[in-house]
Amino acid sequence: MRGSRWAIIFWVAVIAILLGVELAEITQLFTLPIQSVIANPISFVSAIVFTTILALVGAIFIGLYISERWLTPGEFTVFEEQMLQMRGDVRDLKASMEEIRSRLPPPTPPPEHPP
């Protein structure tokens, strides 16, 4: 496996663990009273530091992704290529419809019905 796949597997595992902890907290499988967190400043500070590190790592990854997309030469994504193909198809259909309309006789007005 390439390095990027290992990174994806790692982050999916981290997210799954965090979701499991959140589910356990919601279902009250285990709970941590707020008094014990406030009473123990080391756990409070370590929780804040851990959250800050995860936020910074996420921001760095998002920044790298956005800057890579901006700096990549103008290649189109698969979705954009499909949209351009559909645009060409619509243009061709419009031209075909105009050709068919030009061959048809002009429309006759509808008959008037007596009141």
Summary of the structure (lengths in Angstrom):
residues: 115
radius of gyration: 30.6
end to end distance: 80.9
largest distance: 92.8
contacts: 184
relative contact order: 0.03
helix: 76%
strand: 0%
